[in-house]
Amino acid sequence: MIDIGKLTRVALREVWKHEAHDFTQWMEENIDVLNSVLDFDLVNVDREQAAGAFSVDLVAEDENGGTIIIENQLEKSNHDHLGKLITYLTAMSARAAIWIVSDPRPEHVAAIAWLNDSSSADFYLIKVEAVRIEESPAAPLLTVIVGPSGDTTIQNQKKELAERYDLRRNWWTQVIAQPDAKLHSHLTPSTYAWLGTSAGVRGLSLNYIVTKDACGAELYIDRGKGFDEENKSIFDQLFTSKEEIEENVGSPISWERLDGKRACRIKSTIDGGYRLPEEQWPERHNQMVEIMNALHTALKPKIKLLDIGS
């Protein structure tokens, strides 16, 4: 008869008494154990890296130099650690986040699956256990509960989304670096399709806008929920000076009251967006800044005269 030992589970706190001092340090020194269950290898692992006012348990790189963050939790998964995972990934501009827990709750399994389908980053939820055979030393057992989808279509969509975000961040970085872009120079470049600052009145913002094929500047009017009529009133008051504003701006303006919707906008757009060859970007950026400054100059005195609430 074949002699087969009995596998038993060991309480994690018997193996690693302290999450940060014991488990995280052990993981840093034995990253190959984690690599064995991933579809890529982690290298250059560092412990307790700063992410704003917080610190990430482990930060590593993949074979291509992409940043990977690892959050450890030797207990049931909870909302606090899920929030940390997303915060750290954003702060570190990481390509992927790995959450190692002893007991993944169903709602967090679903949340990680949703993040994989909805964001440009990859998320892994991994269950950690400790096991032994008879009287052998305890050994780690890592199981991937949720990982990024292997579906080619989804992966291509995520790749396209990541590229779009990178392009827009680079676009805004160059726009606000323009010498005359003083209105927005204090802002941090984002990955959104717009970059805005207050026009001096609550709910009125001066936004740069960009799509794949166009860019420009706008005054966006949205005082918030329940202020639909006030938004339309502000638009209508400005519209009475339409000819004067258009003459001062010197570029075609689109007046969008957006009836049936809460907000309104007054914008000027030009052809060519972030899909243009990058050597053509400076010309568009200069045009955008000129339009924004002209729009601001033309609208500023009119905004001061608006009859609106506080």
N, C-alpha and C positions, 0 to 999 in steps of 0.2 A: 504493500500500500504506500502511495506517495505521502510523504510527510509534508503537510501544508500548515503553515502557521496561521493564527487568527489575527485579523486586522482589527485594531481598536482605535477609537478616537480619543484624543487627549485634550483636556481643556487648554485653550490658547494661553491663558494667564499662567498656566504651569510651565509653559515653554518660554513665553515672552511676558514677563511680569509688567513691564511698562511699555506702552505703545511707542512713544517717541524715543526713549533711551535704549530700549531693547529691540523691538520689532523693526523700527525704521532703520536703525543702525545695522541690524542683521541683513535687511533687504538691500541696503547700500552695498554691503560687502558680498552679497550672494545674488546679484542681479541676474545671473544666469538661470536661476530657478524661475524667475518671472519670464525671461526670454524663452524658456522652453514651452510656454503656453501661448506666446504671442506669435503673430505672423511677421515679426520684424525683430531686430536685436537692438537693445538699449546699450548705450556706451556713455562714458563721461558723466557718471552719476554723482550728484552733489546733494548734500543734506541741508535742510533748513535754509533754503534760498529765500531772500526777501521778495515779497510781492506787495508793494505799497507798504501799508502798516502791518501786514501779516507776513507769515513765512510758510512756504510750501514744504511739505514733508520731504519730497525728493524731486529733483529736476534732472532730467537726462536728455540725451540726444539720440535720434535714430541714425541709421547709417548715412543719411543724406544731410545731417546737421540740423534737422528739424527739432524744435523743443518739445519735450514730452513732460508733463507734470504727473506726479503720483501722490495721491492722498490715501493715507492708511487709516483704518478704523477697526479696531479689534472688538467690535460689538455690532448690534443691529444697525443697518443703515438708517440715517436720519436726515431731516431736511437741512439741518445746519451744515452737515458735511457736503450735501449736494450743492448748497449755495456756495460753499468754499471752493468746491471743484470748478464751478463755472467762473467764479471770481478770479481764481488763480490762473485758469486757462486764458482768460481775457487779459489779465495784467501782464502775463508773460508772453502774450501773442503766440501761444503754443499750438502745435499741429494736432496734438492728441492729449487726452486726459485719461488716466487710469485710476479707478477707485477700487481699493482693496478692502473688503469688509468680511466680517465673520458670518453675518446673517443678512442677506439682501432682502429687503421687504418688496412685496409685489409692486407697490406703487412706484418704487424707485427703479425697479427693473423696467417698468413701462416708461418712466421718465427718461432713462438712458437710451432706450430704443427710439423714443421720439426725438431726442437730441441728435442721434445718428442720422435720422431721416430728414431733419430740419435745419441742420447747421453745416458749415463747411469743415468743422473739426471732426475728429474721430473720438468716440467715447467707449471705454471698456469698463464693465463692472465685473469684478473678479472676487470669487468666494475663497477665503483662506481657511484651511483646517490644519490640524496637527494630528498625525496618525503614528501608530507604531505596530510592529508585529511582535507579539509575545513581550519579551523584555528588552527589545531593541531600543536604541535612542529614538526619540520623537523625530518625525520627518514632516516637512511642509507638504501640503497638498493644495495646489491652486487650480481652480476651475473657472474658466471664462463663462460667465452667465449671460452677458450681453456684449457684443462687439459690433463694429461697423458691418453693414451689409456687404456681401460679396457680389450683389447684383451690379452688373456692369453699367446699366443705365443710371442707377442711383449714384454710383461712384463718379461717373462722368458729370452728372449734375452737380455733385458736391465740388468736383474739381473746377467746373465752370464758375460756381458761386464763389469759391475761394479766389480765383483769378479776378473776378469782378470786384471783389472787396479790395484786393491789393491794388488794382488799377485805380479805383476811386480814392483810396487813401493817398496814393502817389499824386493823383490829380489835385486833391485839396492841399496837399503839402506844397505843391508848386504854386497854386493859386495864391495862398495867403503869404507866400514869400515874395510876391510882387511888391515893389516899393510903394505903389499907390493903393494897396489893399489894406489900408489902415483900419477900416471898419471891422475887419474880421481877423486881423493879425494876432489877436489875443486868444483865438480859438485853437483847440487841438484838432488836427485833421481826423476825420471820421471815415467810415466805410459806407455811409449813407449816400443817397442820391442828391442830398442837399446839405448845405452848411450855412447856418443862419445865426443872426444876432438881432437883438431887440432894436426896433425902430423908435424907441423912446416912450412907447405907450404899451401897456399890458395887452398881449394878444396880437400885436402887430410886429412882424419880424421881416427883416431884410435877408433874403436867402439867395445864395448862389445855388444853381441847379445844374445837374448834368445827367444825361442818359447816354446810351451807346452812340447815338447819332446827333445829339443836340446839347446845347448848354446855354446858360444865360443868367439872368437875375430877376428877382420878383419881390413884391411886397405881398406877404401872406397874411390874411386877416382871419384870425380865429381866437375869439375871446373865451372860448370854452363851452362846455355843455350848458345849454339853456340860454345861450346868447345869440341864437341864430338871427333874430330880428336886428339885434344891435350890429352884428357883422354886416348884414345887408345895408343897414343905414350908413355905416362907415364907408362902404364901397360906393353907395349912391352919392354921398357927399363929395367924395374924391372924383367921381365921374363927372360932376358938374364942371370940373376944371380940366376935363379930358384934353381939349385942344391945347391949352397952355402947357400941361404936363408933357404931352407928346412932343410939342415943339422944343421944350427945354431938354428933353432926353435925347432927341435926335435919332432915335432908333424905333422901328415898328414896335408897338405895344399891343398886347392882347389883354382885353378887359374881360375877366371871367367872373361873373356874378355867381355862377354855379347854383342856380335856382334848384331847390330840392335837396341841396346839401348845406351843411352848416357853415363851411368856410367860403372865402372868396379869395381871388388873387389878381394881381396886376403884374404882368410879366413881359419880359422882352427876351426872345430867344434867337440864337444863331445856329446855323448848321454846323455839325461836327462835334462829336462828344469824345468820351474816353477810349473809344475804339479807333480813333485816328492814330496814325503812326506818331510815336512820341516826339519826333522832331517837329511835328506840326502843333504840338500843345502850346508852346509859348505864345504863338499868334492868337490862339483862342483865349488864353488866359488874359492877355492884354485887353482883348475886346470885352471879356466878361467884367474886368475891373472897371473899364471905362463906362460900361453900361450901368454897373452897380453905383458908381459914384454919381453919375448923371441922374439916375433914378432917385437916389437919396437926396440930392440937391433939389430936385424938382418937387419931391413929395414932402420934405421936411416942413416947409412953411404951411402947407395945406394940412398936415397932420396936427400941427399946433392949434389950428382953428377948428378942429373937429368938435362937434357937439355930441359927446359921449359920456357915459358914466365913469365912475372912478376906476 
